Amino acid sequence: MPEEKTTREMVYEISRDVKWMCKTLTEMKEQAGDHETRLRDLEGWRHTKIGEEQRVSRIGAGAGGLVGGVVAVMVRVIGGW
């Protein structure tokens, strides 16, 4: 039969386990903060990228509209419709 632990040994073991749990929880909270920061950075980059794509699309649409207007005026003047 295994030797039973004394109260002092059990208290020491529990104290050691509690310290380990507190340390582990602290590390987990720090990692969660790091993950949160990285997630926010990625979301910001994504919004910036989407904004740039939309801006390029708007510029292309505006240029196409301008060119279309100029061509329409030229056809009207030259073609005499």
Sine and cosine of phi, psi and omega as CSV:
sin_phi,cos_phi,sin_psi,cos_psi,sin_omega,cos_omega
0.00,0.00,0.73,-0.68,-0.06,-1.00
-0.91,0.42,0.49,-0.87,0.00,-1.00
-0.95,0.32,0.74,-0.67,-0.01,-1.00
-0.97,0.23,0.54,-0.84,-0.01,-1.00
-0.99,0.12,0.51,-0.86,0.06,-1.00
-0.98,0.19,0.27,-0.96,0.02,-1.00
-0.86,0.51,-0.66,0.75,0.00,-1.00
-0.88,0.48,-0.68,0.73,0.02,-1.00
-0.91,0.42,-0.64,0.77,0.02,-1.00
-0.92,0.39,-0.65,0.76,0.03,-1.00
-0.90,0.44,-0.68,0.73,0.03,-1.00
-0.87,0.49,-0.70,0.71,-0.01,-1.00
-0.90,0.43,-0.68,0.73,0.02,-1.00
-0.91,0.43,-0.67,0.74,0.02,-1.00
-0.87,0.49,-0.70,0.72,0.03,-1.00
-0.88,0.48,-0.68,0.73,0.00,-1.00
-0.91,0.42,-0.65,0.76,0.00,-1.00
-0.90,0.43,-0.66,0.75,0.04,-1.00
-0.88,0.48,-0.68,0.74,0.02,-1.00
-0.89,0.46,-0.68,0.73,0.00,-1.00
-0.90,0.44,-0.69,0.73,0.01,-1.00
-0.89,0.46,-0.69,0.73,0.02,-1.00
-0.89,0.46,-0.69,0.72,0.00,-1.00
-0.90,0.44,-0.68,0.73,0.03,-1.00
-0.89,0.45,-0.64,0.77,0.04,-1.00
-0.88,0.47,-0.70,0.72,0.03,-1.00
-0.89,0.46,-0.64,0.77,0.01,-1.00
-0.90,0.43,-0.65,0.76,0.02,-1.00
-0.90,0.43,-0.65,0.76,0.03,-1.00
-0.89,0.45,-0.67,0.75,0.02,-1.00
-0.92,0.40,-0.62,0.78,0.03,-1.00
-0.89,0.46,-0.63,0.78,0.05,-1.00
-0.90,0.44,-0.66,0.75,0.04,-1.00
-0.89,0.45,-0.68,0.73,0.01,-1.00
-0.90,0.44,-0.65,0.76,0.01,-1.00
-0.88,0.47,-0.68,0.73,0.01,-1.00
-0.89,0.45,-0.72,0.70,0.01,-1.00
-0.90,0.44,-0.62,0.78,0.02,-1.00
-0.89,0.45,-0.70,0.72,0.03,-1.00
-0.89,0.45,-0.65,0.76,0.04,-1.00
-0.88,0.47,-0.69,0.72,0.02,-1.00
-0.90,0.43,-0.65,0.76,0.03,-1.00
-0.90,0.44,-0.65,0.76,0.04,-1.00
-0.89,0.46,-0.69,0.72,0.03,-1.00
-0.88,0.48,-0.67,0.74,-0.02,-1.00
-0.89,0.45,-0.69,0.72,0.02,-1.00
-0.91,0.43,-0.62,0.79,0.05,-1.00
-0.90,0.45,-0.70,0.71,-0.01,-1.00
-0.89,0.46,-0.70,0.71,0.02,-1.00
-0.89,0.46,-0.66,0.75,0.03,-1.00
-0.88,0.47,-0.66,0.75,0.03,-1.00
-0.90,0.43,-0.67,0.74,0.01,-1.00
-0.90,0.44,-0.65,0.76,0.02,-1.00
-0.92,0.39,-0.63,0.78,0.01,-1.00
-0.89,0.45,-0.70,0.72,0.02,-1.00
-0.89,0.45,-0.64,0.77,0.01,-1.00
-0.90,0.44,-0.68,0.73,0.01,-1.00
-0.91,0.41,-0.64,0.77,0.03,-1.00
-0.88,0.47,-0.69,0.72,0.02,-1.00
-0.89,0.46,-0.66,0.75,0.01,-1.00
-0.92,0.39,-0.65,0.76,0.02,-1.00
-0.91,0.41,-0.67,0.74,0.02,-1.00
-0.91,0.42,-0.66,0.76,0.02,-1.00
-0.89,0.45,-0.65,0.76,0.04,-1.00
-0.91,0.41,-0.65,0.76,0.01,-1.00
-0.90,0.43,-0.73,0.68,0.02,-1.00
-0.89,0.46,-0.67,0.74,0.03,-1.00
-0.87,0.49,-0.64,0.77,0.03,-1.00
-0.91,0.41,-0.68,0.73,0.02,-1.00
-0.89,0.45,-0.69,0.72,0.01,-1.00
-0.89,0.46,-0.65,0.76,0.00,-1.00
-0.89,0.45,-0.66,0.75,0.03,-1.00
-0.91,0.41,-0.68,0.73,0.00,-1.00
-0.89,0.45,-0.68,0.73,0.01,-1.00
-0.90,0.43,-0.63,0.78,-0.02,-1.00
-0.91,0.41,-0.69,0.73,-0.03,-1.00
-0.95,0.30,-0.76,0.65,-0.07,-1.00
-0.98,0.22,-0.69,0.72,-0.09,-1.00
-0.97,0.23,-0.43,0.90,0.03,-1.00
0.93,0.36,0.56,0.83,-0.01,-1.00
-0.93,0.35,0.00,0.00,0.00,0.00
